[in-house]
Amino acid sequence: AATKAFQQSWSQSLAAELEENNIDVFCLRPGLTVSEMSSYTEASLFVASSKRMATVCLNSVRPFAPASFVPYLPHAFLDTLNSFVPERSAWSAARKVNIGKH
């Protein structure tokens, strides 16, 4: 999570610095994807296939896009909902989920 937060913040700062040179910087935040690393083996509404995610990401890169964004619509919806959850509550829920996995 810390690495992802750093990449997002760094991309936004880099985009602001390079804007006057007409250089676009994007940080795509893809979310859950079917892969060996994620352990998800089947696609669903909130877990995209790798092919679908690659297509959505490549089609999302365009001039004047935000420096950091979630290209897959179901993940963007969850990301928006998450922005309304107090940070302390989100971390508490994440800890409970991770404890249940071990």
HUHUDA-V377918 format. One record per helix or strand of 2 or more residues. SS is the DSSP state (hx for helix, st for strand). FROM is the first residue (numbers start at 0). TO is the last residue. Records with the same first field share a line. If there is no record, write none. Layout:
SS = FROM-TO, FROM-TO
This chain:
hx = 1-20, 49-59, 72-81, 86-100
st = 26-27, 67-68
